[in-house]
Amino acid sequence: MSDDSLKVSVLSSGSGGNCTYIETPQHKIIQDAGLSGIKIERLMKSIGKDLKDVDSLFVTHEHTDHAKAVGILARKYGMNVYANDATWKAMQRKIGKFPTEQKFVFAPDSTELFGDLDVESFSVEHDAAHAQFYNYHHNGKSFVIVTDTGSINDQIEGIIRNADGYLFECNYDTDMLMNGDYSYSTKMRIQSPTGHLSNVAGTEALMDIMGPATKQIFLAHRSHHNNTKSLARLTVASMMKNNGLGVGRDFKLFDTDVEKPSDLLTL
């Protein structure tokens, strides 16, 4: 019997770098390449996969922790790269040259069909040229990645509601951020609608959008200065349990890390 499932591994997630692997029977893709090429190669091998088999790379925005190795991977492995027009223009100098036939414009708030994988883009508010994230659909299952936004509006909620799996931002603890050594302007930027979601705000957004289909939630893009793995998990789990949600029973929460990939999970 053939395996027609949607599989996911969060290779790296945090303020130090981001990269996620997604697999269907017809496609092996990654979203973002925010670490060195060598590190991404090693992370892939640690889950039993090889970058030479990856056919596509979807880029969310030009910030280094999401786009550092885009050019390197495109040149070395010949994979197709997708980003919206504003992101292409913003990251062009950073990523260097590679063949034009590997470059594709993925318009914001649109859906592209790739055989057995439908990819739906949606714009978010972030201090980048035009950040957009993606909802991946295969065989009745969906996996949504949402980080690098300070707010979730009604339009986004409609697109990402009741997904089977989420990679969702819990970037900072508010007390740690405000009591830390960042400048006041940086603290305000992080907390702004174009900054990042806190543990509390991320949980509130998740509780608004998750539904009966939701079985896997990865807590993502954690700040190494203003958050801890245990604090993020405690905040999310406590708030959800207090709202009557079946943490650990109806769905699972997973930590993510910059240096250690998650297991390759089937949705």
C-alpha positions in Angstrom: 0.0 0.0 0.0 1.5 3.3 -1.1 2.1 6.1 1.4 0.1 9.2 0.4 0.7 11.3 3.5 1.9 14.8 4.2 5.1 14.7 6.3 6.9 17.5 8.1 10.1 18.1 10.0 11.0 21.5 11.5 14.7 21.4 10.8 15.4 24.7 12.6 13.3 27.4 14.2 14.3 30.4 16.3 15.8 33.9 16.1 19.1 32.3 14.9 17.7 30.6 11.8 14.6 28.9 10.3 14.1 26.0 7.9 11.3 23.5 7.5 11.1 20.3 5.4 7.8 19.2 3.9 7.3 16.0 1.9 4.5 14.5 -0.3 4.8 11.5 -2.6 5.6 13.8 -5.5 7.5 16.6 -3.8 10.2 17.3 -1.3 10.5 21.0 -0.4 11.9 23.3 2.2 10.5 26.6 3.4 13.2 29.2 4.2 16.9 28.7 4.4 18.0 30.9 7.3 21.2 29.0 8.3 24.4 28.1 6.5 24.2 25.7 3.6 26.4 23.2 5.6 24.1 23.3 8.6 21.0 22.7 6.5 22.7 19.8 4.8 23.6 18.3 8.2 20.1 18.8 9.6 18.5 17.1 6.6 20.9 14.1 6.9 20.0 13.8 10.6 16.3 13.1 9.6 17.4 10.7 6.9 16.9 13.1 3.9 19.2 14.6 1.3 19.0 18.2 -0.1 19.7 16.8 -3.6 16.2 15.4 -3.5 14.6 18.8 -2.7 12.9 20.3 -5.7 11.6 23.6 -4.4 12.4 26.3 -1.8 9.7 28.7 -0.7 10.9 32.0 0.9 8.8 34.0 3.3 10.9 37.2 3.4 14.4 38.6 3.0 15.6 38.6 6.7 18.8 36.7 7.2 17.4 34.2 9.6 15.1 33.1 6.8 17.1 33.7 3.6 20.8 33.3 4.5 21.4 30.2 2.3 18.8 30.7 -0.5 21.4 31.5 -3.1 23.9 28.8 -1.9 21.3 26.0 -2.1 19.9 27.2 -5.4 23.3 27.1 -7.0 24.5 23.8 -5.5 21.3 21.8 -5.8 19.4 23.4 -8.7 16.2 23.7 -6.8 13.4 26.1 -7.8 13.0 29.1 -5.6 9.7 30.9 -5.0 9.1 34.3 -3.4 7.0 37.3 -4.1 8.3 40.1 -6.2 9.1 42.5 -3.3 11.0 39.8 -1.5 13.0 39.0 -4.6 14.0 42.6 -5.0 14.9 42.9 -1.3 17.1 39.8 -1.1 18.7 39.9 -4.5 22.0 41.4 -3.3 22.2 39.1 -0.3 21.8 35.8 -2.2 23.9 36.4 -5.3 23.2 35.1 -8.8 21.8 31.8 -9.9 20.0 30.7 -13.1 16.9 32.7 -14.0 15.0 29.6 -14.8 15.1 28.6 -11.1 13.5 31.8 -10.0 9.7 32.0 -9.7 7.4 34.8 -8.5 4.8 33.5 -6.0 2.2 36.3 -5.7 0.9 37.3 -2.3 -2.5 35.9 -1.3 -2.7 33.3 -4.1 -2.6 29.6 -4.5 -0.2 27.6 -6.8 -0.7 24.0 -7.7 2.3 21.6 -7.7 1.0 18.2 -8.7 -0.1 16.6 -5.4 0.8 19.8 -3.4 -1.3 23.0 -3.3 0.5 25.9 -1.7 -1.5 28.9 -0.5 0.3 32.2 0.3 -0.9 34.8 2.7 0.6 38.2 3.6 1.5 39.1 7.2 2.4 42.3 9.0 6.2 42.4 9.5 9.0 44.8 9.1 10.2 43.3 5.8 9.6 44.2 2.2 6.5 42.0 2.0 6.5 39.0 4.3 4.2 36.1 3.3 3.8 32.7 4.7 2.3 29.5 3.4 -0.5 26.9 3.9 0.5 23.6 2.4 -2.3 21.2 1.3 -2.1 17.6 0.4 -4.6 14.7 0.3 -7.1 16.5 2.6 -4.4 17.6 5.1 -2.9 21.0 5.7 0.2 22.4 7.4 0.5 26.1 8.2 3.6 28.1 9.0 3.1 31.5 10.8 6.0 33.4 12.3 7.4 36.9 12.0 4.2 38.8 12.5 2.9 41.0 15.2 -0.8 40.4 14.6 -3.2 37.9 13.0 -6.1 39.5 11.2 -9.5 38.1 10.2 -8.4 37.4 6.6 -5.4 35.3 7.8 -7.6 33.5 10.3 -9.9 32.5 7.5 -7.1 31.0 5.4 -5.4 29.1 8.2 -8.3 27.9 10.3 -8.6 24.3 11.4 -5.3 23.1 9.9 -4.0 19.6 10.8 -0.7 21.0 11.9 0.8 24.4 12.7 4.3 25.8 13.1 3.3 28.9 15.1 5.3 31.8 16.5 5.8 32.1 20.3 8.7 34.5 20.1 9.0 36.2 23.4 7.9 36.4 27.0 6.8 40.0 27.7 8.4 40.3 31.1 11.7 39.0 29.8 11.6 41.3 26.9 10.8 44.4 28.9 13.3 43.6 31.7 16.0 42.7 29.3 18.9 44.8 27.8 17.4 45.6 24.4 16.9 49.3 23.6 13.5 50.8 24.2 13.0 51.2 20.5 13.8 47.6 19.8 11.4 46.4 22.5 8.7 48.5 21.0 9.5 47.2 17.5 9.2 43.6 18.7 5.9 44.2 20.4 4.4 46.2 17.5 1.9 44.9 14.9 4.8 44.5 12.5 7.1 42.7 15.0 6.5 39.3 16.6 3.9 37.4 18.6 4.6 36.8 22.3 3.9 33.5 24.0 0.5 34.9 25.2 -0.5 36.5 21.9 0.6 33.4 19.9 -1.5 31.2 22.2 -4.5 33.5 21.9 -4.2 33.4 18.1 -3.9 29.6 18.1 -6.9 29.1 20.2 -8.9 31.2 17.7 -7.9 29.2 14.6 -7.3 25.6 15.7 -10.1 23.1 15.3 -11.1 19.4 15.4 -8.6 18.6 12.6 -5.6 20.1 14.5 -3.4 17.4 15.9 0.2 18.8 15.8 1.4 22.2 17.0 5.0 23.3 16.9 6.0 26.3 19.1 8.3 28.3 16.8 10.7 31.2 16.3 11.6 31.4 20.0 13.9 34.3 20.9 17.1 33.2 22.6 17.3 36.5 24.5 13.7 37.0 25.6 12.2 33.5 26.0 12.9 29.9 27.0 11.7 26.6 25.8 10.1 25.7 29.1 8.5 29.1 29.6 6.9 29.1 26.1 5.6 25.6 26.6 4.3 26.3 30.1 2.5 29.5 28.9 0.9 27.8 25.9 -0.2 24.6 27.7 -1.5 26.4 30.7 -3.6 28.9 28.7 -5.0 26.1 26.5 -5.9 23.9 29.4 -7.6 26.8 31.2 -9.7 27.2 28.2 -10.7 23.5 28.2 -8.5 22.4 25.3 -7.2 18.8 25.3 -3.4 19.4 25.4 -1.7 16.1 25.0 -5.0 14.3 24.4 -6.6 15.8 21.4 -3.5 17.4 20.0 0.3 17.5 20.8 2.6 20.4 21.4 6.1 20.2 20.1 9.1 22.3 21.0 11.5 23.5 18.2 15.1 24.4 18.2 17.7 26.1 16.0 20.2 23.3 16.3 18.1 20.2 16.5 15.4 19.1 14.0 12.1 17.6 15.0 11.2 14.1 14.0 9.7 13.6 10.6 6.0 13.5 11.5 3.1 12.3 9.4 0.0 14.6 9.6 
